[in-house]
């Protein structure tokens, strides 16, 4: 069984599921190679990268990752194979929106415009937010990924659920003061 890997010039890796309901999947290896784009022409770019894989289970489109910080959404769904009606394939859809005037430091409007955007699938799909799960009749808090670290990720756009602030000069009545201002007011101030 083989599938069509992402159109990035990489060889797909084969992973096993360990059950009869799920056949061997062909997928792009996590983290290799990174998807990288340059913003040279100051235009917004939307990239759709699709991969096709063989699979046995049927289902609706599910969201694997929706990273607001990097403007990336990864979804997948099971569709009938165009070559063989007795087989289903897993279609993976990766949408990347490149923010036009994103700054190197998004909290500093005076920083230079970002010209390099790097995307690692392993970073996009990790789920580091703690989740409460029941284990042996006890509720415990766990992370859904084992690749979480303390390093904060580089954001290419504002996550509207996070409060971003910056210190700016404010001139009023002939006096200039440095004040802290909210760059995402809806997230910084409760109703």
C-alpha positions as CSV (number, residue, x, y, z in Angstrom):
1,X,0.0,0.0,0.0
2,X,1.3,3.4,-0.8
3,X,-0.1,6.9,-0.9
4,X,0.8,10.2,-2.3
5,X,3.0,12.3,0.1
6,X,2.8,16.0,0.5
7,X,3.9,18.0,-2.5
8,X,7.1,19.2,-0.8
9,X,9.7,17.0,-2.3
10,X,9.8,14.7,0.7
11,X,9.5,10.9,0.8
12,X,6.5,9.7,2.8
13,X,7.2,7.5,5.9
14,X,5.0,4.4,6.6
15,X,3.4,4.1,10.0
16,X,1.4,1.2,11.4
17,X,-1.8,1.5,13.5
18,X,-1.8,-1.8,15.3
19,X,-5.4,-2.8,14.6
20,X,-7.4,-4.5,11.8
21,X,-9.8,-1.5,11.5
22,X,-6.9,0.8,10.5
23,X,-4.6,-0.2,7.7
24,X,-1.0,1.0,7.3
25,X,-1.0,4.8,6.7
26,X,1.5,6.6,4.6
27,X,2.3,10.1,6.0
28,X,4.9,12.8,6.1
29,X,7.4,12.2,8.9
30,X,6.8,14.7,11.8
31,X,9.1,17.6,11.6
32,X,11.0,16.7,8.5
33,X,11.4,18.8,6.4
34,X,9.9,22.1,7.6
35,X,7.7,24.0,5.3
36,X,9.3,27.4,4.8
37,X,8.2,30.4,2.8
38,X,9.5,33.9,2.3
39,X,7.4,37.0,2.1
40,X,9.3,39.1,-0.5
41,X,6.5,40.7,-2.4
42,X,4.4,42.0,0.5
43,X,1.3,40.0,-0.6
44,X,-0.9,37.7,1.5
45,X,-0.4,34.1,0.4
46,X,-2.6,31.2,1.2
47,X,-1.0,27.7,0.6
48,X,-3.1,24.5,0.4
49,X,-1.0,21.4,0.7
50,X,-2.8,18.1,0.3
51,X,-1.8,14.6,1.0
52,X,-3.6,11.3,0.1
53,X,-3.3,8.2,2.2
54,X,-4.8,4.7,2.3
55,X,-7.0,4.0,5.3
56,X,-9.8,1.7,6.4
57,X,-12.0,3.8,8.7
58,X,-14.6,6.2,7.5
59,X,-15.5,9.5,9.0
60,X,-16.1,13.2,8.6
61,X,-13.5,15.9,8.3
62,X,-11.7,16.3,11.6
63,X,-9.5,19.2,12.7
64,X,-6.0,17.9,13.6
65,X,-4.6,21.4,14.3
66,X,-5.9,24.9,14.3
67,X,-2.9,27.1,15.2
68,X,-4.0,30.7,15.4
69,X,-0.5,31.9,16.3
70,X,1.0,30.5,13.1
71,X,-2.2,30.9,10.9
72,X,-2.4,27.2,10.1
73,X,-5.2,24.7,10.0
74,X,-4.7,21.0,9.4
75,X,-7.7,18.8,8.7
76,X,-8.3,15.3,7.4
77,X,-11.2,13.2,6.1
78,X,-11.9,9.8,4.6
79,X,-12.9,9.8,0.9
80,X,-13.5,7.1,-1.7
81,X,-10.4,6.3,-3.8
82,X,-10.8,7.5,-7.4
83,X,-8.7,4.5,-8.6
84,X,-10.4,1.7,-6.6
85,X,-14.0,2.1,-5.3
86,X,-13.4,-0.7,-2.8
87,X,-10.7,1.4,-1.0
88,X,-11.0,4.6,1.0
89,X,-8.2,7.1,1.3
90,X,-7.3,9.6,4.0
91,X,-7.1,13.1,2.6
92,X,-5.1,15.6,4.6
93,X,-5.6,19.3,4.0
94,X,-3.1,21.9,5.3
95,X,-4.1,25.6,5.0
96,X,-1.4,28.1,5.7
97,X,-2.2,31.9,5.6
98,X,0.9,34.1,5.5
99,X,0.2,37.4,7.3
100,X,1.2,40.3,5.0
101,X,2.8,42.8,7.3
102,X,3.8,40.5,10.2
103,X,6.6,41.9,12.3
104,X,9.6,40.0,13.6
105,X,8.3,40.8,17.1
106,X,4.5,41.1,16.7
107,X,4.2,43.1,20.0
108,X,6.6,45.8,18.6
109,X,5.2,47.7,15.7
110,X,8.7,49.2,15.0
111,X,10.4,45.9,14.5
112,X,11.3,44.9,10.9
113,X,8.8,43.1,8.7
114,X,9.1,39.3,8.9
115,X,10.4,37.8,5.7
116,X,10.9,34.1,6.8
117,X,8.1,31.8,7.9
118,X,9.0,28.3,9.1
119,X,6.4,25.6,9.9
120,X,7.1,22.2,11.5
121,X,4.1,19.8,11.5
122,X,5.2,18.4,14.8
123,X,5.0,21.8,16.5
124,X,1.6,22.6,14.8
125,X,0.0,19.4,15.9
126,X,1.2,19.2,19.4
127,X,-1.4,19.7,22.1
128,X,0.3,21.1,25.2
129,X,-2.6,22.6,27.0
130,X,-3.5,20.6,30.1
131,X,-6.6,18.5,29.9
132,X,-8.5,16.8,32.7
133,X,-8.9,13.1,32.2
134,X,-10.3,10.3,34.4
135,X,-7.9,7.6,35.3
136,X,-8.8,4.8,37.7
137,X,-11.7,6.9,39.1
138,X,-9.4,9.9,39.7
139,X,-9.4,13.1,37.7
140,X,-5.9,14.0,36.7
141,X,-4.4,16.8,34.5
142,X,-2.4,15.7,31.6
143,X,-0.8,17.0,28.4
144,X,-1.7,15.4,25.1
145,X,1.8,15.7,23.7
146,X,5.2,14.5,24.9
147,X,7.2,17.1,22.9
148,X,6.1,20.2,24.9
149,X,8.9,22.4,26.3
150,X,9.1,25.7,28.1
151,X,10.2,27.5,24.9
152,X,7.4,29.7,23.6
153,X,6.6,29.5,19.9
154,X,7.2,32.4,17.5
155,X,3.8,33.8,16.5
156,X,3.2,35.2,13.1
157,X,-0.2,36.8,14.0
158,X,-2.1,37.7,17.1
159,X,-3.9,34.9,18.9
160,X,-7.1,36.7,19.7
161,X,-7.5,34.7,22.9
162,X,-4.2,36.1,24.3
163,X,-3.5,39.6,25.6
164,X,-0.7,41.4,23.8
165,X,0.6,44.7,25.2
166,X,3.4,47.2,24.3
167,X,4.8,50.4,25.8
168,X,4.3,53.4,23.6
169,X,4.8,57.2,23.9
170,X,1.6,59.2,24.5
171,X,1.6,62.9,24.2
172,X,-1.2,64.8,26.0
173,X,-1.3,68.4,27.0
174,X,2.3,69.0,25.8
175,X,3.7,66.2,28.0
176,X,4.9,62.8,26.7
177,X,4.6,59.7,28.8
178,X,5.4,56.1,28.1
179,X,2.2,54.1,28.7
180,X,1.3,50.4,28.4
181,X,-1.3,49.8,25.7
182,X,-3.3,46.8,24.7
183,X,-2.7,45.5,21.1
184,X,-5.6,43.1,21.5
185,X,-8.0,44.9,23.7
186,X,-10.8,42.3,23.6
187,X,-8.5,39.8,25.2
188,X,-6.9,42.2,27.7
189,X,-10.0,43.7,29.2
190,X,-12.9,41.7,30.6
191,X,-16.4,42.9,29.7
